Amino acid sequence: MRPCGGTGFEMVADDSNAGSGAGKQVPPPDGGGGQRMTLLANAEAADYLHVSARTLEGYRLEGGGPPFIRIGRGRRAKVYYDLDDLNAWLLARKRSSTAEEAD
């Protein structure tokens, strides 16, 4: 992604990370000088979380999964996950006992 006219962002094809599982570094959505976001595609996020891509799709439909970013409309929309959001979602599920109530 890169800034484009105004406050929007557009996707930029970047195959330099193809197959590396490193995700894409993009500017923060506020356009400020803050920390860059690392976005993972659905399959990359699923690998990172050790779940199937279908499980993440189910979370998006039913709720309860990590926050996601949807770019575009309809069936052609692309879904991405911010690596920081995935880590926060995992940490929120940390338990020290199976008797602990899940959120």
C-alpha positions as CSV (number, residue, x, y, z in Angstrom):
1,M,0.0,0.0,0.0
2,R,1.1,3.5,-0.5
3,P,-0.5,6.9,0.1
4,C,-2.7,8.2,-2.8
5,G,-4.5,11.5,-3.1
6,G,-5.8,12.6,0.2
7,T,-5.9,10.1,3.1
8,G,-6.5,6.9,1.1
9,F,-4.1,4.1,0.4
10,E,-3.7,1.8,-2.6
11,M,-2.3,-1.6,-3.0
12,V,1.1,-1.9,-4.6
13,A,2.2,-5.2,-6.0
14,D,5.3,-6.2,-4.2
15,D,6.7,-9.7,-4.8
16,S,9.9,-9.1,-2.8
17,N,8.3,-10.9,0.2
18,A,6.6,-13.6,-1.9
19,G,6.8,-16.9,-0.1
20,S,8.8,-15.5,2.8
21,G,5.8,-15.2,5.1
22,A,7.1,-11.8,6.2
23,G,3.9,-9.8,5.4
24,K,3.9,-6.3,3.9
25,Q,5.1,-3.2,5.6
26,V,2.6,-0.4,5.1
27,P,2.3,3.2,6.5
28,P,-0.1,3.6,9.4
29,P,-3.7,4.5,8.4
30,D,-3.5,7.9,10.0
31,G,-0.9,8.9,7.5
32,G,1.3,10.2,10.4
33,G,4.9,9.4,11.1
34,G,4.0,6.6,13.4
35,Q,5.1,3.0,13.3
36,R,4.5,1.0,10.1
37,M,2.0,-1.8,10.1
38,T,2.9,-5.3,9.1
39,L,0.0,-6.8,7.2
40,L,-0.5,-10.5,6.6
41,A,-2.8,-12.0,4.0
42,N,-5.4,-14.6,5.2
43,A,-3.1,-17.6,4.5
44,E,-0.1,-16.0,6.1
45,A,-2.1,-15.1,9.2
46,A,-3.5,-18.6,9.4
47,D,0.0,-20.0,9.3
48,Y,1.1,-17.6,12.0
49,L,-1.8,-18.6,14.3
50,H,-1.4,-22.3,13.4
51,V,-5.0,-22.6,12.2
52,S,-6.5,-23.2,8.7
53,A,-7.4,-20.3,6.4
54,R,-11.0,-21.6,6.6
55,T,-10.9,-21.2,10.4
56,L,-10.0,-17.6,10.0
57,E,-12.8,-17.2,7.4
58,G,-15.2,-18.7,10.0
59,Y,-14.1,-16.3,12.7
60,R,-14.8,-13.4,10.3
61,L,-18.3,-14.6,9.7
62,E,-19.2,-15.7,13.2
63,G,-17.1,-13.2,15.2
64,G,-14.6,-14.0,17.9
65,G,-11.5,-13.9,15.7
66,P,-8.8,-11.3,15.5
67,P,-9.5,-7.9,14.0
68,F,-9.0,-7.7,10.2
69,I,-8.7,-5.1,7.5
70,R,-10.8,-5.4,4.4
71,I,-9.7,-3.6,1.3
72,G,-12.1,-3.4,-1.7
73,R,-15.7,-4.5,-2.2
74,G,-17.6,-7.6,-2.7
75,R,-16.0,-10.9,-3.6
76,R,-12.9,-9.2,-4.9
77,A,-12.1,-7.6,-1.6
78,K,-8.8,-8.5,0.0
79,V,-8.5,-9.3,3.7
80,Y,-5.4,-8.6,5.8
81,Y,-4.4,-8.9,9.4
82,D,-2.1,-6.5,11.3
83,L,0.6,-8.6,13.0
84,D,0.2,-6.5,16.2
85,D,-3.5,-7.3,16.3
86,L,-2.8,-11.0,15.9
87,N,-0.3,-10.9,18.8
88,A,-2.8,-9.0,21.0
89,W,-5.6,-11.5,20.1
90,L,-3.3,-14.4,21.1
91,L,-2.3,-12.8,24.3
92,A,-5.9,-12.3,25.3
93,R,-6.4,-16.0,25.0
94,K,-3.6,-16.9,27.3
95,R,-4.7,-19.2,30.2
96,S,-2.9,-20.8,33.1
97,S,-5.6,-23.4,33.6
98,T,-8.3,-25.1,31.5
99,A,-10.8,-24.2,34.2
100,E,-10.4,-20.5,33.4
101,E,-13.3,-18.9,31.5
102,A,-12.7,-18.0,27.9
103,D,-13.5,-14.4,26.7
